[in-house]
Amino acid sequence: MQWWQAIVLGLTQGLTEFLPVSSSGHLTFLQRVLGIDIGGAELFFNIILHLGTLIAVCIIFWKDILELFKKPFRTLLYLIVATIPAAIAGLLLDDVIEDHIMHGNYAAIFLGCFFLVTATVLFATEIFAKRRKNTLPLCWRTTIPMGLAQAVAILPGISRSGSTICAGTFAGADAESVSKFSFLMSIPVILGSFVIELAKGLIDKEEGFAYSFQVAGPQFGWCIAIGLIVSAVSGLFAVKVMLRAIKKANYKWFSLYLVLLAITCFVLYSQGLFN
């Protein structure tokens, strides 16, 4: 792996994790199209990039994070329950998605279809949000749909932030509640994924950390550091952009971008350029 590849992937992760365009879908797209092959180290590197965006969330929402641990702990309880569907989905389907969707022969087709799904939902959400009259504060009625949407977003091309924000909006939540809770929901998911991958890397003697560094090359350590920093810095920018977009319910440009990206996936696949 080269340093410039770490910068490209870190920038992509930081910008797309919080914008409603699917970071996992973009990482898969770039790694396949650009031929970035780091063998068994790919998933570990992607988790490191997600850790960078976690740093960005903690910097911006540190006050809200502290509020979680103050009585009556209502928001913390909402967060725990909303995380359960994604945790279950990840444990049951992670290997299937990794082997058959992200790295299968039809990865481009799957990505294109999932990008189109996200685009459609975003467009419908903008129309709904601008026509509704009443909103709800954070409650079970709004947080449970967001949790279920986050579980669906383990599919590459289905945006985590986009799906949770759309679900919360359709459930009736106000923009401020949706935005804060959606970003807070990323913390346990990213942190949980990192801990699991860390444990796997320490336990697995054949394909653990030593193997990752071996297949990725001697610069892998520097690439990890570069990717982490770039994803954190670009993530700070993306969060601020998305907060403004949520307040105005302005998602149509993201939707249009995803449609164009889906078309690109289909064209590259038809030309044999998506390997």
Steps between C-alpha positions, in 0.01 A plus 500: 500500500623848412466820701290671230251214512466551876429870442239427233323240714524710817356803323224287350409347835502832684280677247254217433448360851279791602371610162206280394689320221637183670866490606523121470362518147753764400792312655398183318458694175843663519684190615358299211527762226846627598626149567603576858575152631620457857389141536372395841589842642217675315231462765740599779607812308138597434424470871796729575352754258166475681685563826620829353142609436413393854756751623325769293163420661646508850660841437181662371249331731705467819242693702218275376709192580547620859126568526435130428634410844286741695167406658246387396718330231206502256708579189760242602226237521370602158853467363555154646172365365553663159842335473375144557356439147826603331704288741289192426506562125875550504569178690270293278568649159846658509683206338227449240511865397880505497537185286200509268411869462807716556744257335272287284485499122192721502623760750445782248139396442429478872664837565311667218167366621563597861614849396171537313305390808674764711440765232129420485457510878687832528287661231179377661618623840561854372149516357347364822704723733402819317130413499451382857362738762562337838813342646579282800784517753733204546295201617450127443281572200787677325809317626390140435448562125843663492652194662336266249619722214856485631483120486407514130792737442757224551446442128761691295328777307231548765606811690505466879453870567253535213286203600483596868423864425231403250346248740492754781350763273225268373432400862430865575814615684615860476819581308718578803409177680553293185840648425647466849365153561609373158858608561497364854379166362823469301709487820406154637489347150846624400649432842348151510636416154844622599507293819389186314764545228763576764414178684510300175837647411648410837354147514550387140860385466478423126307797365528750785693825525833344400341362184334834424831685513666229293251510210453878507871580486752675725326838471175369645566649844548848354197451279288420805613821672444711187156349433393554861601868503353580158168329578472688831571843348273450198235353730486827695423684178237246391311514831462878475381476140247232589365692799415790270343266244280336766369834628388593149396143404710547188581150373424517128859571397622199694227299333605616154864421575410145606298444182802604292726279710266204453502552124881511515503165681282340233707646214832392652364151557376474141847604376679257730670783689358418845729219620 
